[in-house]
Amino acid sequence: MELCLQDKITIITGAGRGLGEALSYGFAKEGAIICPWDIDKENLERVCEKLGAINKLGKKAVIDITDESQVEKEVRLIEESFGRIDILIANAGILHAYEITEFPEDIWRKIIEVNLTGYFICAKYVARVMKKQRKGVIIQINSKSGKKGSYWNSAYAASKFGGIGLTQSMALDLAPFGIRVNAICPGNILESPLWQTSLFQQYSKKWGISIEEVKRKYVEQVPLGRPCTYEDVLNVAIFLASDRSDYMTGQAINVTGGQEMR
Ligand SMILES: NC(=O)c1ccc[n+]([C@@H]2O[C@H](COP(=O)([O-])OP(=O)(O)OC[C@H]3O[C@@H](n4cnc5c(N)ncnc54)[C@H](O)[C@@H]3O)[C@@H](O)[C@H]2O)c1
């Protein structure tokens, strides 16, 4: 059977854990050659070992996506190794929650730096390669918080709203070169380490309720009655990366079980 991403050279940022890790395995199973990037060396090594068992591994990189010189160098090395870059999944992101009047400025700036400027830097250098090919796909992992304000999450929501503006603007700049740029806006992925190791505990403490009650509170907000899964996001990412979505660019697609409807 022909796989829908056979031999596509694919950079995935934040591939060391969580959604980026799951997307890496899912894309590799569809035949893509993954170049996984992460700032966390240990996690990256672990993921690469598993990836190697699924498909040929591309070029891994321990990299900080907010450092323009590191990104420029790594993109050049990938282009030298493979002669092209077919897909960029800009997934790396961070979240720190504070009420607005207590939000530390340095943490605010860091969130914007990783979630918005990091996306810009990666897309800038990858798009230079894609322009020469006159083909390519850029997908940003955004959030439902990219379309609707989020309680205690002003910096995260601001960075994700900005990400949709960047996605639409790049889609315009790059359409003449056959490069499509889209974003995916997932709902709450309650199986992710972000929730399991941090958000459940934070919200449970803040509201004085159990972790089970926090979970119920979030699931009750979803018309389809369950949390978002890695698989839900993967399915849409594969579609957006493949030629099946050839006529789509500049879109921000909700994968929220109906929680967000515009
Ligand atoms: N988990 C959710 O419920 C959820 C929901 C909607 C959207 N998202 C989005 O999905 C993406 C992934 O989220 P996740 O939950 O898997 O997060 P996560 O924290 O589990 O993983 C993020 C990865 O990015 C890496 N990273 C962070 N800063 C980096 C940098 N400067 N350079 C390179 N790598 C860096 C981290 O080391 C980590 O491996 C994010 O953009 C997030 O906003 C997550």
The ligand as a MOL file (V3000), in Angstrom:
LIG
                    3D

  0  0  0     0  0            999 V3000
M  V30 BEGIN CTAB
M  V30 COUNTS 44 48 0 0 0
M  V30 BEGIN ATOM
M  V30 1 N -1.2100 19.4210 25.7080 0
M  V30 2 C -2.3150 20.0730 25.3300 0
M  V30 3 O -3.3980 19.9120 25.9270 0
M  V30 4 C -2.2680 21.0000 24.1330 0
M  V30 5 C -3.4810 21.5210 23.6720 0
M  V30 6 C -3.4730 22.3820 22.5820 0
M  V30 7 C -2.2760 22.7110 21.9720 0
M  V30 8 N -1.1040 22.2210 22.4530 0 CHG=1
M  V30 9 C 0.1330 22.6270 21.7840 0
M  V30 10 O 0.8180 21.4750 21.3620 0
M  V30 11 C 2.2180 21.7350 21.3380 0
M  V30 12 C 2.9270 20.6270 22.1200 0
M  V30 13 O 2.4130 20.6430 23.4260 0
M  V30 14 P 2.6970 19.4640 24.4680 0
M  V30 15 O 1.5410 19.4090 25.3780 0
M  V30 16 O 3.1470 18.2420 23.7590 0 CHG=-1
M  V30 17 O 3.9240 20.1190 25.2970 0
M  V30 18 P 5.1750 19.4300 26.0170 0
M  V30 19 O 5.6570 20.3980 27.0350 0
M  V30 20 O 4.8700 18.0440 26.4550 0
M  V30 21 O 6.2420 19.3230 24.8330 0
M  V30 22 C 6.8420 20.4410 24.2700 0
M  V30 23 C 8.2260 20.0650 23.7820 0
M  V30 24 O 8.8240 21.2600 23.2290 0
M  V30 25 C 10.1750 21.3410 23.6690 0
M  V30 26 N 10.6150 22.7380 23.6950 0
M  V30 27 C 10.2260 23.7080 24.5470 0
M  V30 28 N 10.8980 24.8450 24.2760 0
M  V30 29 C 11.7110 24.5850 23.2290 0
M  V30 30 C 12.6580 25.3630 22.4940 0
M  V30 31 N 12.8940 26.6500 22.8190 0
M  V30 32 N 13.3120 24.7830 21.4770 0
M  V30 33 C 13.0930 23.4860 21.1600 0
M  V30 34 N 12.2310 22.6970 21.8090 0
M  V30 35 C 11.5390 23.2450 22.8450 0
M  V30 36 C 10.1510 20.7320 25.0740 0
M  V30 37 O 11.4450 20.3080 25.4790 0
M  V30 38 C 9.1540 19.5860 24.9040 0
M  V30 39 O 9.7910 18.3900 24.5360 0
M  V30 40 C 2.4050 23.1230 21.9370 0
M  V30 41 O 2.5660 24.0700 20.9030 0
M  V30 42 C 1.1130 23.3590 22.6740 0
M  V30 43 O 0.8040 24.7370 22.7800 0
M  V30 44 C -1.0760 21.3630 23.5160 0
M  V30 END ATOM
M  V30 BEGIN BOND
M  V30 1 1 1 2
M  V30 2 2 2 3
M  V30 3 1 2 4
M  V30 4 1 4 5
M  V30 5 2 4 44
M  V30 6 2 5 6
M  V30 7 1 6 7
M  V30 8 2 7 8
M  V30 9 1 8 9
M  V30 10 1 8 44
M  V30 11 1 9 10
M  V30 12 1 9 42
M  V30 13 1 10 11
M  V30 14 1 11 12
M  V30 15 1 11 40
M  V30 16 1 12 13
M  V30 17 1 13 14
M  V30 18 2 14 15
M  V30 19 1 14 16
M  V30 20 1 14 17
M  V30 21 1 17 18
M  V30 22 2 18 19
M  V30 23 1 18 20
M  V30 24 1 18 21
M  V30 25 1 21 22
M  V30 26 1 22 23
M  V30 27 1 23 24
M  V30 28 1 23 38
M  V30 29 1 24 25
M  V30 30 1 25 26
M  V30 31 1 25 36
M  V30 32 1 26 27
M  V30 33 1 26 35
M  V30 34 2 27 28
M  V30 35 1 28 29
M  V30 36 1 29 30
M  V30 37 2 29 35
M  V30 38 1 30 31
M  V30 39 2 30 32
M  V30 40 1 32 33
M  V30 41 2 33 34
M  V30 42 1 34 35
M  V30 43 1 36 37
M  V30 44 1 36 38
M  V30 45 1 38 39
M  V30 46 1 40 41
M  V30 47 1 40 42
M  V30 48 1 42 43
M  V30 END BOND
M  V30 END CTAB
M  END
